Amino acid sequence: MNKISKKKIYGVVICYNSELVIKDLYERIDKENFDKIYFFDDNSTDNSYEIAKRFDWLVVKNKINLGHGGNLKKAVETAFLDGADYVLEIHADNQYNPNLITKAKEFIDQDYALITGSRFINKNPHKEEGMPFLRYFSNIVMSNFTRKTLSIELTEFHTGFKIFGRNFYNKVPFENCSNNYLFSFQIILMTKFFNLKYGEISISADYGKNVNSCNYYNGFIYLMSNFSEIIFYFLARLNIFKKRIYKPK
């Protein structure tokens, strides 16, 4: 049993080509925070899978590359089918500290459906943590726009630190989401659409050379896709048109 809550908490590590930092990540994780940890290698071209097998977690290698969102969907589905009540997304590149899940205890005990980590709560991550300025600027502008436009009370919408609850799993058709980075934005809008409880905790992040963030070209495509997703959200709210992600399970 984990030391945070009576609810079962699983960690799912999503990995693509992170061989250099897997050992550091494993040693960083406080195993007492989790009832079980899975490691999902997305058909890496380096030795990530072989290195991961040296450690005490359940290792799965995808036969084909599923993409960031596709790998995460598989990981979340596997964890909940195995009995998890909450599932923390852990990036194998060690960008986010998984032990910060302890800050979410109150939300977990209150059965929140989705808990996200924000780098913008009462701080400037560009000045204090070295977040690249272009990423900082685009993130804060788009997050502020989304919050005000959709009345979703979060300070950050573009984070890789997410905790999924069983209520999310049972009610949100996340399997219909994008298989790329857009998945992370869509699930926030879907949580709001289905009127589920959500919250956020303050986190920090690392921006070193081993971090596997999407490149600036893919980041631009992702940013533009945010606008279309906001339009689809409003169309669903107005019952004009509903994408599959807004149709109940």
C-alpha positions in Angstrom: 0.0 0.0 0.0 1.2 3.5 -0.9 1.9 6.1 1.9 -0.3 8.8 0.3 -3.8 7.4 0.4 -5.9 4.3 0.9 -6.6 4.4 -2.8 -4.4 2.4 -5.1 -1.9 4.7 -6.9 0.0 3.5 -9.9 2.8 5.2 -11.8 3.1 4.7 -15.6 6.4 5.7 -17.1 6.1 6.6 -20.8 9.4 6.4 -22.7 10.9 7.0 -26.1 14.6 7.0 -26.4 15.6 8.0 -22.8 18.3 5.4 -22.2 20.7 8.0 -20.6 18.4 8.9 -17.7 16.3 5.8 -16.9 18.6 4.8 -14.1 18.4 8.3 -12.6 14.6 8.3 -12.9 14.3 4.9 -11.2 16.5 6.0 -8.3 14.6 9.3 -8.0 11.2 7.7 -7.6 10.0 7.1 -4.0 8.5 3.7 -4.4 6.4 4.1 -1.3 4.3 6.6 -3.2 3.0 3.9 -5.5 1.3 0.5 -5.3 2.8 -0.5 -8.7 4.9 1.1 -11.4 4.7 0.3 -15.1 7.2 1.2 -17.8 6.0 1.6 -21.3 8.7 1.8 -24.0 7.2 3.2 -27.3 9.4 1.1 -29.6 12.5 3.1 -28.8 15.4 3.0 -31.3 18.0 3.1 -28.4 18.5 0.7 -25.5 15.7 2.1 -23.3 13.8 -1.2 -23.1 16.9 -3.2 -22.2 18.0 -0.8 -19.5 14.5 -0.5 -18.1 14.3 -4.3 -17.6 17.2 -4.1 -15.1 14.9 -2.4 -12.5 11.9 -3.4 -10.4 9.0 -2.2 -12.4 6.7 -3.9 -15.0 8.2 -3.3 -18.4 6.2 -3.3 -21.6 7.5 -2.6 -25.1 5.2 -1.5 -27.9 5.5 -3.5 -31.1 5.2 -0.2 -33.1 5.6 3.4 -32.1 2.2 4.6 -30.8 3.1 8.3 -30.4 3.1 10.2 -27.1 -0.6 10.2 -26.7 -1.0 6.6 -28.0 1.5 5.3 -25.5 -0.1 7.2 -22.7 -3.5 5.9 -23.6 -2.2 2.3 -23.5 -0.5 2.9 -20.2 -3.5 4.5 -18.5 -5.8 1.7 -19.8 -3.5 -1.0 -18.6 -3.1 0.5 -15.1 -6.9 0.9 -14.5 -7.7 -2.5 -15.8 -5.1 -3.8 -13.3 -6.9 -2.2 -10.4 -5.6 1.4 -10.0 -7.7 4.1 -8.5 -5.2 6.8 -9.6 -2.5 6.8 -12.3 0.4 9.3 -12.5 1.9 10.0 -15.9 5.7 9.9 -15.5 8.1 11.0 -18.3 11.1 8.8 -18.7 13.3 11.8 -19.6 13.0 12.8 -15.9 11.7 16.3 -16.7 9.1 16.2 -13.9 9.6 15.0 -10.3 7.1 12.1 -9.8 7.4 12.5 -6.0 5.4 15.7 -6.2 2.3 13.5 -6.3 2.3 13.8 -2.5 1.0 17.4 -3.0 -2.2 15.9 -4.6 -3.2 13.9 -1.5 -6.2 16.2 -0.8 -7.5 15.9 -4.3 -7.0 12.2 -4.4 -8.9 11.7 -1.1 -11.7 13.8 -2.6 -12.0 11.7 -5.7 -11.0 14.3 -8.2 -11.1 13.0 -11.8 -8.0 14.8 -13.1 -5.1 16.5 -11.3 -2.5 18.4 -13.2 0.8 19.9 -12.3 1.4 23.6 -13.1 4.8 25.3 -13.4 3.0 28.7 -13.2 1.5 28.8 -9.7 3.0 32.0 -8.1 6.2 31.8 -10.1 7.9 32.5 -13.4 9.4 29.2 -14.7 11.5 31.1 -17.3 13.3 33.2 -14.7 13.4 30.7 -11.8 13.8 27.3 -13.6 15.3 28.0 -17.0 12.2 27.3 -19.1 13.1 28.4 -22.7 11.5 31.8 -23.3 9.6 30.8 -26.5 8.0 27.9 -24.7 7.3 30.0 -21.6 5.7 32.8 -23.7 3.6 30.6 -25.9 2.5 28.5 -22.9 1.4 31.3 -20.6 -0.3 33.2 -23.4 -2.3 30.2 -24.6 -3.0 29.0 -21.1 -4.4 32.4 -20.1 -6.5 32.5 -23.3 -7.9 29.0 -22.7 -8.7 29.7 -19.1 -10.6 32.9 -19.8 -12.3 31.6 -23.0 -13.5 28.2 -21.5 -13.7 29.2 -17.8 -11.4 26.4 -16.8 -9.7 27.4 -13.6 -6.1 26.2 -14.3 -2.9 28.2 -14.6 -1.3 25.8 -17.1 -2.9 23.7 -19.9 0.3 22.3 -21.4 1.9 20.1 -18.8 3.2 16.6 -18.8 2.4 16.1 -15.2 -1.1 14.5 -14.9 -2.8 12.3 -12.4 -5.8 10.4 -13.8 -8.6 9.2 -11.4 -11.0 6.3 -11.9 -13.8 8.8 -12.4 -11.9 10.1 -15.4 -11.3 6.6 -16.7 -15.0 5.6 -16.3 -16.5 8.6 -17.9 -14.1 10.2 -20.4 -13.7 8.5 -23.8 -9.9 9.3 -23.8 -9.3 6.4 -26.2 -10.7 8.6 -29.0 -8.1 11.3 -28.3 -5.1 12.2 -30.5 -2.1 9.9 -30.4 0.3 12.8 -30.3 0.9 15.6 -27.8 -2.6 17.1 -28.4 -3.9 14.3 -26.2 -2.7 16.3 -23.1 -4.8 19.4 -24.1 -7.9 17.5 -25.2 -8.3 15.6 -21.9 -8.5 18.9 -19.9 -11.3 20.1 -22.1 -13.1 16.8 -21.9 -12.9 16.8 -18.1 -14.6 20.2 -18.1 -17.1 19.1 -20.7 -18.2 16.1 -18.7 -18.4 18.2 -15.5 -15.8 16.2 -13.6 -13.8 17.5 -10.7 -10.3 18.8 -11.6 -7.5 20.6 -9.8 -3.8 21.4 -10.0 -0.7 21.4 -7.9 2.5 23.4 -8.1 5.4 21.6 -9.8 8.8 22.4 -11.2 10.6 20.9 -14.2 14.0 20.3 -15.7 15.0 21.6 -19.1 18.3 19.8 -19.6 19.7 18.2 -22.7 18.1 14.8 -22.1 14.5 16.2 -22.0 12.4 14.9 -24.9 10.0 17.9 -25.4 8.4 18.2 -28.8 10.4 20.3 -31.2 9.4 23.8 -32.2 7.8 22.7 -35.5 5.6 20.1 -33.8 5.0 22.6 -31.0 3.7 25.1 -33.6 1.4 22.5 -35.1 0.3 21.6 -31.5 -0.4 25.3 -30.7 -2.5 25.8 -33.9 -4.5 22.6 -33.1 -5.4 24.0 -29.7 -7.5 26.6 -31.5 -9.4 24.0 -33.5 -10.0 22.0 -30.3 -11.4 25.0 -28.6 -13.9 25.5 -31.5 -14.9 21.8 -31.3 -15.4 22.2 -27.6 -17.9 25.0 -28.1 -19.6 23.2 -30.9 -20.2 20.2 -28.6 -21.4 22.5 -25.8 -23.9 24.0 -28.1 -25.0 20.6 -29.4 -24.2 21.6 -33.0 -21.5 19.0 -33.6 -19.8 16.5 -31.3 -16.4 14.9 -32.1 -16.1 11.4 -30.7 -14.2 12.7 -27.7 -17.3 14.5 -26.5 -19.6 11.5 -26.9 -20.1 9.6 -23.6 -18.6 6.2 -23.2 
